[in-house]
Amino acid sequence: MHDDNNTLSHEVNSTQKPNTIPPSIIQYITPLPKKPIKKVEALKLTLLEHTTNRNTNSSIMHDINHYYEKLQSKSKTPLVAKPQEKELFKDFKDWLDVTLSFNSSIQNLTRRDATRETFDIGLRFSPLSHLYFTTGLMLDTNGFKDSDYQPNFYYTFGYDSYALDSWGFSYSNYENNRFNADEKSAGFGDGTWEIHYRTKWQEFLLVPKIKHIPNKDFTFVSLSGYRQIGDKSSFSFDYDKSLHYNQHKLQLSMKSFVYDKFFVAGSIFLYSDWGLQEDYESDYSFSLGWADSRKGKFSIIYSNEYMKTRWPWREEGGISPFEGKISISYNF
């Protein structure tokens, strides 16, 4: 969750409206609907952290909506964004989050070693306000082998206050990191550095970014946007322009909670040059499942993101729409 899609933890408190509202917080005030609501999707001021990194572990960063679950309230007073923390350290209980997940595919139900199957441990360590470090360990549970890409771990770190009109940076390495030194493995320079800025235009949260991969000398200019639609649905887009070769990429996505924590989501991808499209770059993707990232809760999600899906009319073959991944996770 760029998740992942996995680093947002912005909190909002429900407070009594003061007689005089300081100008510094007026922009953060959003009235709730008059009717009672069960989800924070009613909140108009929302956040987005969408990653377009090719090797993102979607089982860890799968659900952007968990950033709003702490905001659920029956109060009819406005929700007001909490001011930036003055304390250097967070409460000790908020330093560490742990997620355990099992990841497989539908193909493995009929052929045991058809695709990679793993047990994942995801850790997020954040003792200081707005600073974070995450890592994940992937332990193989079947005999699938891929000499090109079968990482054993990933890691990220960065700074983000998640406030409007603020800057942030991150480093992420979802490349082919291996425990075995004799196998081909990624190095620190293979990761992606990013600097971004959060702002708002009309009803959209906008996040312009610049990303750079030192070892490949790849640079991308990106713009992400997110907008809430009603109480249960959202629309997002992500535009990527690579500066090292002439390729433009646009992703358009919709997501809706059909019942309680059960959601369906889909994306389409547009490229300026299909000849430069990589196998991990999809024509379309979809996901559905029960997503509940609160502590002590399970999630089960089906997804075919970051896979070689192709439109039926294209001559280049692709995978079946139902050859995706299944993830079962539990949050501590």
C-alpha positions as a Markdown table, in Angstrom:
| # | Residue | x | y | z |
|---|---|---|---|---|
| 1 | Met | 0.0 | 0.0 | 0.0 |
| 2 | His | 2.8 | 3.4 | -3.0 |
| 3 | Asp | 1.9 | 2.2 | -1.1 |
| 4 | Asp | 2.6 | 0.6 | -0.5 |
| 5 | Asn | 0.6 | 2.6 | -1.8 |
| 6 | Asn | 2.2 | 1.6 | 2.7 |
| 7 | Thr | 3.5 | 4.5 | 4.4 |
| 8 | Leu | 0.6 | 6.9 | 4.9 |
| 9 | Ser | -0.6 | 7.1 | 8.5 |
| 10 | His | -2.2 | 10.5 | 8.6 |
| 11 | Glu | -4.6 | 10.9 | 11.5 |
| 12 | Val | -7.6 | 13.2 | 11.8 |
| 13 | Asn | -9.5 | 14.0 | 15.0 |
| 14 | Ser | -13.2 | 14.9 | 15.4 |
| 15 | Thr | -13.4 | 18.0 | 17.5 |
| 16 | Gln | -16.0 | 20.6 | 18.6 |
| 17 | Lys | -16.0 | 23.5 | 16.2 |
| 18 | Pro | -14.3 | 26.5 | 17.9 |
| 19 | Asn | -15.9 | 29.9 | 17.9 |
| 20 | Thr | -13.0 | 31.3 | 15.8 |
| 21 | Ile | -11.2 | 29.0 | 13.4 |
| 22 | Pro | -7.5 | 29.8 | 12.8 |
| 23 | Pro | -6.8 | 30.4 | 9.1 |
| 24 | Ser | -4.1 | 27.8 | 9.1 |
| 25 | Ile | -6.6 | 25.0 | 9.6 |
| 26 | Ile | -9.6 | 26.3 | 7.6 |
| 27 | Gln | -8.4 | 24.4 | 4.5 |
| 28 | Tyr | -8.6 | 21.1 | 6.4 |
| 29 | Ile | -12.2 | 21.4 | 7.6 |
| 30 | Thr | -14.7 | 19.2 | 5.7 |
| 31 | Pro | -18.3 | 18.8 | 6.8 |
| 32 | Leu | -19.7 | 15.3 | 7.1 |
| 33 | Pro | -23.0 | 14.4 | 5.5 |
| 34 | Lys | -26.0 | 14.9 | 7.6 |
| 35 | Lys | -26.9 | 11.2 | 7.4 |
| 36 | Pro | -24.8 | 8.8 | 9.6 |
| 37 | Ile | -21.9 | 7.1 | 7.8 |
| 38 | Lys | -19.9 | 4.0 | 8.6 |
| 39 | Lys | -16.9 | 4.8 | 6.4 |
| 40 | Val | -14.4 | 7.6 | 6.1 |
| 41 | Glu | -14.8 | 7.5 | 2.4 |
| 42 | Ala | -17.2 | 10.4 | 3.1 |
| 43 | Leu | -14.2 | 12.5 | 3.9 |
| 44 | Lys | -13.5 | 14.9 | 1.0 |
| 45 | Leu | -9.9 | 15.7 | 2.0 |
| 46 | Thr | -8.2 | 12.4 | 1.3 |
| 47 | Leu | -4.6 | 11.2 | 0.7 |
| 48 | Leu | -3.0 | 9.2 | -2.0 |
| 49 | Glu | 0.3 | 7.4 | -2.2 |
| 50 | His | 0.3 | 5.4 | -5.4 |
| 51 | Thr | 3.4 | 3.7 | -6.5 |
| 52 | Thr | 4.2 | 2.9 | -10.1 |
| 53 | Asn | 7.4 | 0.9 | -9.3 |
| 54 | Arg | 7.5 | -2.2 | -11.4 |
| 55 | Asn | 8.2 | -4.5 | -8.4 |
| 56 | Thr | 5.8 | -3.2 | -5.8 |
| 57 | Asn | 4.6 | -5.9 | -3.4 |
| 58 | Ser | 0.9 | -5.3 | -3.7 |
| 59 | Ser | 0.2 | -7.8 | -0.9 |
| 60 | Ile | 1.7 | -5.2 | 1.5 |
| 61 | Met | 0.6 | -2.0 | -0.1 |
| 62 | His | -2.8 | -3.2 | -1.4 |
| 63 | Asp | -5.3 | -0.9 | 0.3 |
| 64 | Ile | -5.2 | 2.9 | 0.2 |
| 65 | Asn | -8.4 | 3.1 | 2.2 |
| 66 | His | -6.9 | 1.9 | 5.4 |
| 67 | Tyr | -5.5 | 5.3 | 5.8 |
| 68 | Tyr | -8.9 | 6.6 | 6.6 |
| 69 | Glu | -10.2 | 3.9 | 9.0 |
| 70 | Lys | -9.0 | 5.7 | 12.1 |
| 71 | Leu | -11.2 | 8.6 | 11.1 |
| 72 | Gln | -14.6 | 6.8 | 11.5 |
| 73 | Ser | -16.9 | 8.9 | 13.7 |
| 74 | Lys | -20.6 | 9.3 | 14.3 |
| 75 | Ser | -20.1 | 13.0 | 15.2 |
| 76 | Lys | -21.9 | 15.5 | 13.1 |
| 77 | Thr | -19.2 | 18.1 | 13.8 |
| 78 | Pro | -16.5 | 18.8 | 11.2 |
| 79 | Leu | -13.4 | 16.7 | 10.9 |
| 80 | Val | -10.3 | 18.8 | 11.5 |
| 81 | Ala | -6.8 | 17.7 | 10.5 |
| 82 | Lys | -4.5 | 17.3 | 13.5 |
| 83 | Pro | -1.7 | 19.8 | 13.6 |
| 84 | Gln | 1.8 | 18.6 | 13.0 |
| 85 | Glu | 3.2 | 16.8 | 16.1 |
| 86 | Lys | 5.5 | 18.8 | 18.3 |
| 87 | Glu | 7.0 | 15.7 | 20.1 |
| 88 | Leu | 10.1 | 14.3 | 18.5 |
| 89 | Phe | 9.1 | 10.7 | 19.3 |
| 90 | Lys | 5.8 | 9.0 | 18.8 |
| 91 | Asp | 4.1 | 6.9 | 21.6 |
| 92 | Phe | 6.0 | 3.6 | 21.9 |
| 93 | Lys | 3.0 | 1.5 | 20.9 |
| 94 | Asp | 3.0 | 3.3 | 17.5 |
| 95 | Trp | 6.6 | 2.6 | 16.6 |
| 96 | Leu | 6.1 | -0.8 | 14.9 |
| 97 | Asp | 3.5 | -2.3 | 12.6 |
| 98 | Val | 3.7 | -5.9 | 11.5 |
| 99 | Thr | 1.8 | -7.7 | 8.6 |
| 100 | Leu | 1.9 | -11.4 | 7.9 |
| 101 | Ser | 0.6 | -12.6 | 4.5 |
| 102 | Phe | 0.5 | -15.7 | 2.4 |
| 103 | Asn | 0.6 | -15.1 | -1.4 |
| 104 | Ser | -0.2 | -17.7 | -4.1 |
| 105 | Ser | -2.1 | -17.9 | -7.4 |
| 106 | Ile | -5.1 | -19.7 | -8.9 |
| 107 | Gln | -2.6 | -21.6 | -11.2 |
| 108 | Asn | -1.0 | -23.2 | -8.1 |
| 109 | Leu | -4.4 | -24.8 | -7.2 |
| 110 | Thr | -4.0 | -27.2 | -10.2 |
| 111 | Arg | -0.2 | -27.2 | -10.6 |
| 112 | Arg | 1.8 | -26.8 | -7.4 |
| 113 | Asp | 4.9 | -24.9 | -8.8 |
| 114 | Ala | 3.2 | -22.9 | -11.6 |
| 115 | Thr | 4.0 | -19.5 | -10.0 |
| 116 | Arg | 5.8 | -18.3 | -6.9 |
| 117 | Glu | 4.2 | -18.9 | -3.6 |
| 118 | Thr | 5.5 | -17.1 | -0.5 |
| 119 | Phe | 4.9 | -16.3 | 3.2 |
| 120 | Asp | 5.7 | -12.6 | 3.7 |
| 121 | Ile | 6.6 | -10.6 | 6.8 |
| 122 | Gly | 6.2 | -6.9 | 6.4 |
| 123 | Leu | 7.5 | -4.4 | 9.0 |
| 124 | Arg | 7.1 | -0.7 | 9.3 |
| 125 | Phe | 9.2 | 1.1 | 11.9 |
| 126 | Ser | 8.5 | 4.8 | 12.6 |
| 127 | Pro | 9.6 | 6.1 | 16.1 |
| 128 | Leu | 10.0 | 9.7 | 14.8 |
| 129 | Ser | 7.2 | 11.8 | 13.5 |
| 130 | His | 6.9 | 11.7 | 9.7 |
| 131 | Leu | 10.1 | 9.5 | 9.3 |
| 132 | Tyr | 9.7 | 5.8 | 8.5 |
| 133 | Phe | 11.5 | 2.7 | 7.5 |
| 134 | Thr | 9.8 | -0.4 | 6.0 |
| 135 | Thr | 11.1 | -3.8 | 5.1 |
| 136 | Gly | 9.6 | -7.1 | 4.0 |
| 137 | Leu | 10.9 | -10.7 | 3.9 |
| 138 | Met | 9.6 | -13.1 | 1.3 |
| 139 | Leu | 10.0 | -16.8 | 2.2 |
| 140 | Asp | 9.3 | -19.3 | -0.6 |
| 141 | Thr | 6.9 | -22.1 | 0.2 |
| 142 | Asn | 7.0 | -24.1 | -3.1 |
| 143 | Gly | 9.5 | -25.1 | -5.8 |
| 144 | Phe | 9.0 | -22.2 | -8.3 |
| 145 | Lys | 12.3 | -20.8 | -9.6 |
| 146 | Asp | 12.9 | -17.6 | -11.6 |
| 147 | Ser | 16.5 | -16.7 | -12.3 |
| 148 | Asp | 15.7 | -13.2 | -13.3 |
| 149 | Tyr | 13.5 | -11.9 | -10.5 |
| 150 | Gln | 12.8 | -13.7 | -7.2 |
| 151 | Pro | 13.6 | -11.3 | -4.4 |
| 152 | Asn | 13.9 | -12.4 | -0.8 |
| 153 | Phe | 13.4 | -8.9 | 0.7 |
| 154 | Tyr | 12.7 | -5.2 | 0.0 |
| 155 | Tyr | 13.2 | -2.0 | 1.9 |
| 156 | Thr | 12.1 | 1.6 | 1.9 |
| 157 | Phe | 12.6 | 4.8 | 4.0 |
| 158 | Gly | 11.6 | 8.4 | 3.8 |
| 159 | Tyr | 10.0 | 11.5 | 5.2 |
| 160 | Asp | 6.4 | 12.7 | 4.7 |
| 161 | Ser | 4.1 | 14.8 | 6.8 |
| 162 | Tyr | 1.1 | 14.1 | 4.6 |
| 163 | Ala | 0.0 | 17.7 | 4.9 |
| 164 | Leu | -1.2 | 19.8 | 2.0 |
| 165 | Asp | 1.4 | 22.1 | 0.4 |
| 166 | Ser | 4.3 | 20.1 | 1.8 |
| 167 | Trp | 7.4 | 18.3 | 0.4 |
| 168 | Gly | 8.5 | 14.8 | 1.1 |
| 169 | Phe | 11.1 | 12.3 | -0.1 |
| 170 | Ser | 11.5 | 8.5 | -0.2 |
| 171 | Tyr | 13.9 | 5.7 | -1.2 |
| 172 | Ser | 12.5 | 2.3 | -2.3 |
| 173 | Asn | 14.2 | -0.9 | -3.4 |
| 174 | Tyr | 11.8 | -3.6 | -4.7 |
| 175 | Glu | 14.4 | -5.0 | -7.0 |
| 176 | Asn | 16.0 | -8.4 | -7.1 |
| 177 | Asn | 17.4 | -8.4 | -3.6 |
| 178 | Arg | 18.7 | -11.9 | -2.6 |
| 179 | Phe | 20.1 | -13.5 | 0.6 |
| 180 | Asn | 22.4 | -15.7 | -1.4 |
| 181 | Ala | 25.5 | -13.7 | -2.4 |
| 182 | Asp | 26.3 | -16.1 | -5.2 |
| 183 | Glu | 23.0 | -15.3 | -7.0 |
| 184 | Lys | 22.4 | -12.2 | -9.1 |
| 185 | Ser | 21.2 | -9.5 | -6.7 |
| 186 | Ala | 20.3 | -5.8 | -6.7 |
| 187 | Gly | 22.3 | -3.2 | -4.9 |
| 188 | Phe | 21.5 | 0.1 | -3.1 |
| 189 | Gly | 22.0 | 2.0 | -6.4 |
| 190 | Asp | 19.2 | 0.0 | -8.1 |
| 191 | Gly | 16.6 | 1.5 | -5.8 |
| 192 | Thr | 14.4 | 4.5 | -6.7 |
| 193 | Trp | 14.8 | 8.0 | -5.1 |
| 194 | Glu | 11.8 | 10.2 | -5.2 |
| 195 | Ile | 10.9 | 13.8 | -4.2 |
| 196 | His | 7.3 | 14.8 | -4.2 |
| 197 | Tyr | 4.9 | 17.7 | -3.3 |
| 198 | Arg | 1.4 | 17.4 | -2.0 |
| 199 | Thr | -1.2 | 20.0 | -3.0 |
| 200 | Lys | -4.9 | 20.2 | -3.9 |
| 201 | Trp | -6.8 | 21.5 | -7.0 |
| 202 | Gln | -10.6 | 21.6 | -7.0 |
| 203 | Glu | -11.6 | 18.2 | -5.5 |
| 204 | Phe | -8.3 | 16.5 | -6.4 |
| 205 | Leu | -5.4 | 15.7 | -4.3 |
| 206 | Leu | -2.4 | 16.2 | -6.6 |
| 207 | Val | 1.1 | 14.7 | -6.0 |
| 208 | Pro | 3.8 | 15.8 | -8.6 |
| 209 | Lys | 7.0 | 13.6 | -8.3 |
| 210 | Ile | 10.5 | 13.3 | -9.7 |
| 211 | Lys | 12.0 | 9.8 | -9.5 |
| 212 | His | 15.5 | 8.6 | -10.3 |
| 213 | Ile | 17.3 | 5.2 | -10.4 |
| 214 | Pro | 21.1 | 5.9 | -10.1 |
| 215 | Asn | 22.4 | 2.6 | -11.4 |
| 216 | Lys | 20.2 | 2.7 | -14.5 |
| 217 | Asp | 20.4 | 6.5 | -14.9 |
| 218 | Phe | 16.6 | 6.4 | -15.3 |
| 219 | Thr | 14.6 | 9.5 | -14.5 |
| 220 | Phe | 10.8 | 9.9 | -14.4 |
| 221 | Val | 8.5 | 12.9 | -14.0 |
| 222 | Ser | 5.1 | 11.9 | -12.6 |
| 223 | Leu | 1.8 | 13.3 | -11.5 |
| 224 | Ser | -0.7 | 11.4 | -9.4 |
| 225 | Gly | -4.2 | 12.6 | -8.7 |
| 226 | Tyr | -7.0 | 11.3 | -6.4 |
| 227 | Arg | -10.6 | 12.2 | -5.9 |
| 228 | Gln | -13.3 | 10.8 | -3.7 |
| 229 | Ile | -16.7 | 10.1 | -5.4 |
| 230 | Gly | -19.6 | 9.8 | -2.9 |
| 231 | Asp | -19.2 | 7.8 | 0.3 |
| 232 | Lys | -17.7 | 4.5 | -1.1 |
| 233 | Ser | -15.9 | 5.2 | -4.4 |
| 234 | Ser | -12.8 | 6.9 | -5.7 |
| 235 | Phe | -11.1 | 7.8 | -8.9 |
| 236 | Ser | -7.3 | 8.2 | -9.4 |
| 237 | Phe | -4.8 | 8.7 | -12.2 |
| 238 | Asp | -1.1 | 8.4 | -12.5 |
| 239 | Tyr | 0.9 | 9.9 | -15.4 |
| 240 | Asp | 4.6 | 8.9 | -15.9 |
| 241 | Lys | 7.0 | 10.5 | -18.4 |
| 242 | Ser | 10.4 | 8.8 | -18.7 |
| 243 | Leu | 13.2 | 11.1 | -19.6 |
| 244 | His | 15.7 | 8.4 | -20.6 |
| 245 | Tyr | 13.5 | 7.2 | -23.5 |
| 246 | Asn | 10.4 | 8.6 | -25.2 |
| 247 | Gln | 7.6 | 6.9 | -23.4 |
| 248 | His | 4.4 | 8.4 | -21.8 |
| 249 | Lys | 2.3 | 6.2 | -19.5 |
| 250 | Leu | -1.2 | 7.0 | -18.1 |
| 251 | Gln | -3.1 | 4.9 | -15.6 |
| 252 | Leu | -6.8 | 5.5 | -14.9 |
| 253 | Ser | -8.3 | 3.7 | -11.9 |
| 254 | Met | -11.6 | 3.3 | -10.1 |
| 255 | Lys | -12.3 | 1.7 | -6.8 |
| 256 | Ser | -15.6 | 1.1 | -4.9 |
| 257 | Phe | -16.6 | -0.6 | -1.7 |
| 258 | Val | -19.6 | -2.7 | -2.5 |
| 259 | Tyr | -20.4 | -3.9 | 1.0 |
| 260 | Asp | -18.5 | -3.0 | 4.2 |
| 261 | Lys | -14.9 | -4.0 | 3.6 |
| 262 | Phe | -15.5 | -5.8 | 0.3 |
| 263 | Phe | -14.2 | -3.8 | -2.7 |
| 264 | Val | -13.8 | -4.0 | -6.4 |
| 265 | Ala | -11.2 | -2.0 | -8.4 |
| 266 | Gly | -9.9 | -1.7 | -11.9 |
| 267 | Ser | -7.3 | 0.2 | -14.0 |
| 268 | Ile | -6.5 | 0.7 | -17.6 |
| 269 | Phe | -3.0 | 1.7 | -18.9 |
| 270 | Leu | -2.3 | 3.8 | -21.9 |
| 271 | Tyr | 1.2 | 4.0 | -23.6 |
| 272 | Ser | 2.5 | 6.4 | -26.2 |
| 273 | Asp | 4.7 | 3.5 | -27.6 |
| 274 | Trp | 3.5 | -0.1 | -27.2 |
| 275 | Gly | 6.8 | -1.2 | -28.6 |
| 276 | Leu | 8.5 | 0.0 | -25.3 |
| 277 | Gln | 6.0 | -1.7 | -23.1 |
| 278 | Glu | 7.6 | -4.2 | -20.7 |
| 279 | Asp | 6.0 | -7.6 | -19.7 |
| 280 | Tyr | 5.3 | -6.4 | -16.2 |
| 281 | Glu | 3.4 | -3.3 | -17.6 |
| 282 | Ser | -0.3 | -4.2 | -18.0 |
| 283 | Asp | -2.9 | -3.2 | -20.5 |
| 284 | Tyr | -5.5 | -3.5 | -17.7 |
| 285 | Ser | -5.8 | -4.8 | -14.2 |
| 286 | Phe | -8.4 | -5.5 | -11.6 |
| 287 | Ser | -8.7 | -6.6 | -8.0 |
| 288 | Leu | -11.4 | -7.5 | -5.5 |
| 289 | Gly | -11.6 | -8.8 | -2.0 |
| 290 | Trp | -12.1 | -8.1 | 1.6 |
| 291 | Ala | -9.6 | -5.4 | 2.7 |
| 292 | Asp | -9.4 | -4.6 | 6.4 |
| 293 | Ser | -6.0 | -3.4 | 7.5 |
| 294 | Arg | -6.9 | -2.6 | 11.1 |
| 295 | Lys | -4.8 | -4.4 | 13.7 |
| 296 | Gly | -6.1 | -7.8 | 14.5 |
| 297 | Lys | -8.0 | -8.2 | 11.2 |
| 298 | Phe | -7.6 | -10.4 | 8.1 |
| 299 | Ser | -7.8 | -9.5 | 4.5 |
| 300 | Ile | -8.1 | -11.7 | 1.4 |
| 301 | Ile | -7.5 | -10.1 | -2.0 |
| 302 | Tyr | -7.3 | -11.3 | -5.6 |
| 303 | Ser | -5.3 | -9.1 | -8.1 |
| 304 | Asn | -3.6 | -9.3 | -11.4 |
| 305 | Glu | -1.6 | -6.1 | -11.1 |
| 306 | Tyr | 2.0 | -5.9 | -12.5 |
| 307 | Met | 1.3 | -8.8 | -14.9 |
| 308 | Lys | 1.3 | -9.2 | -18.6 |
| 309 | Thr | -2.4 | -8.6 | -19.3 |
| 310 | Arg | -3.1 | -7.7 | -23.0 |
| 311 | Trp | -6.3 | -6.5 | -24.7 |
| 312 | Pro | -7.9 | -9.3 | -26.9 |
| 313 | Trp | -7.4 | -7.4 | -30.1 |
| 314 | Arg | -3.6 | -7.1 | -29.7 |
| 315 | Glu | -1.5 | -9.5 | -31.7 |
| 316 | Glu | 0.9 | -9.9 | -28.7 |
| 317 | Gly | -0.3 | -12.6 | -26.4 |
| 318 | Gly | -0.8 | -12.2 | -22.7 |
| 319 | Ile | -2.0 | -14.0 | -19.6 |
| 320 | Ser | -5.5 | -14.9 | -18.8 |
| 321 | Pro | -7.5 | -12.3 | -16.8 |
| 322 | Phe | -7.8 | -14.9 | -14.1 |
| 323 | Glu | -4.1 | -15.8 | -13.8 |
| 324 | Gly | -3.7 | -13.4 | -10.9 |
| 325 | Lys | -2.4 | -13.6 | -7.3 |
| 326 | Ile | -4.3 | -14.4 | -4.1 |
| 327 | Ser | -3.1 | -12.7 | -0.9 |
| 328 | Ile | -4.3 | -13.5 | 2.6 |
| 329 | Ser | -2.9 | -11.2 | 5.2 |
| 330 | Tyr | -3.2 | -10.4 | 9.0 |
| 331 | Asn | -2.2 | -7.2 | 10.7 |
| 332 | Phe | -0.7 | -7.1 | 14.2 |
